[in-house]
Amino acid sequence: MSGPVWSGEWVSARLGLGLVDHASPVGLGLGELVGLAVRRNPRRAHLLVSTVLGKHVPTDPRIVYGAALLLGRLVGDVLSPSGEVDEVALRAGALLRSGLAGSAGAAGELRDLLVSHAVGRDAVVLGYAETATALGHGVADALGQAPYLHSTRRPVAGVTPYGAFEEEHSHATSHLLLPDPPGLLDTDVPLVLVDDELSTGRTVRNTLRALHAVRPRSRYVVASLIDLRDAEDRAATSALADELGARVDVVALAEGAVLLPPGVLEAGAGLVASLDPAVAAGVGVARSASEPGGGFGAYPARVALGWPEGVPSGGRHGFAVRHREALDKALAGMAVRVAEALPAGASRVLVLGFEELMYAPLRLAEALADLLPGVAVRYSTTTRSPVLAVADPGYAIRGRIAFPAHDAPADGPGERYAYNVDQGFDAVVAVVDEAGDTPALHEGLLAELGGLTGRVVLAVVPS
């Protein structure tokens, strides 16, 4: 009896890409952690689509949070006196593998195991926008006593940037660090950089060099879900550590490589050009909200979350341990308020976050899944990253909707996307911050969602 189709099979068969596993401290393979898609990008023909990040693929939120906590556990282990991977991390790795394979109860057990075993390490954690914002939060949560900050592409009037850096392979490269208070990073403890994928490590090296110039320290840890650096990239990281006079450790759930055949960029461009738009569209991508069936059928039900006073919407300007503790106490009540807005008999619910706003909707989705054990609650977020959709089980992005940016001009104009949201959800809970609650949100994203589901619920987190 054959197992489920790997969500990278379609691209692998057409472009000859392959994944090679090198090592994993917790027994995971690259094929379990990523699928593949293609995109219009002159620098990279393919996109690795994470199965545990909750960005492009609707996923059990306890799997997403559990994977982030597990990565944080590995950071805590490398910062421990022994530097060895401990038994809790090994048990969690086995549970994550079971959860990804669909084992009932594994997702909750994974999350519960790691929440109950915070490692208690002194550090400050910095995550990359947009994909790693919630991942970095989870790493900080696992460490137990670490404040958190993530980079942002949204400038804020009156807040002086601590620094900025470039992410060369990204479609939107400018990152800002806007800590408030400004001294959030000015500590003597190790600094942990979190990203969802290390391809060459160039962005991390640029960031380390820039941060070290402002505030030198003796130790850094780089944490990523997957590490794809080759020998030359690893040597460059070691050379940077020597240059800075600091220790730089790298931890990941899995290490390996993507085999790229000669001419893959040209082949990828040709594949993209050859795709019939109807085939590549998936459900919903070619529809405008102004066209018949375009999504005005379900006016959103607005829910007052009861967001705890004084807790930021996320780590854009810093998120302290006290903020997480206050949020933890409020989550169950917020989940009840959301559940009351869901249609009777709903069996599949998507909680959809908003670009950099990933942690608040993730934790809300997690609480909702705990509250409604008979409901399949899934979590993903919108993105500015353009990816082609192909309605095939061996492809990671099977459908997409496109809509105008709805927090412009703060975060820049342009098109935004939500992927794989057309999977028969009975309700979609859209979670945005105040800056994103604009007429463009209702006319664009919410209208599109209304054409895909029977109920759209809107929850706004104070900015």
Secondary structure as UniProt FT lines:
FT   TURN            7..8
FT   HELIX           9..15
FT   STRAND          18..23
FT   TURN            25..26
FT   HELIX           30..33
FT   STRAND          34..38
FT   STRAND          46..50
FT   HELIX           61..78
FT   HELIX           87..100
FT   TURN            101..102
FT   TURN            104..105
FT   HELIX           106..115
FT   TURN            116..117
FT   STRAND          124..127
FT   TURN            129..132
FT   HELIX           133..143
FT   STRAND          148..150
FT   TURN            157..158
FT   STRAND          163..166
FT   TURN            168..169
FT   STRAND          174..177
FT   HELIX           182..185
FT   STRAND          191..198
FT   HELIX           202..214
FT   STRAND          219..227
FT   HELIX           231..244
FT   STRAND          247..259
FT   TURN            262..263
FT   HELIX           264..274
FT   HELIX           277..281
FT   TURN            285..286
FT   TURN            289..290
FT   TURN            292..293
FT   STRAND          301..303
FT   TURN            309..310
FT   HELIX           321..340
FT   TURN            344..345
FT   STRAND          348..354
FT   TURN            355..356
FT   HELIX           359..371
FT   TURN            373..374
FT   STRAND          376..381
FT   TURN            393..394
FT   STRAND          400..404
FT   TURN            408..411
FT   STRAND          415..419
FT   STRAND          427..433
FT   HELIX           434..436
FT   HELIX           439..443
FT   HELIX           445..450
FT   TURN            451..452
FT   STRAND          456..461
//
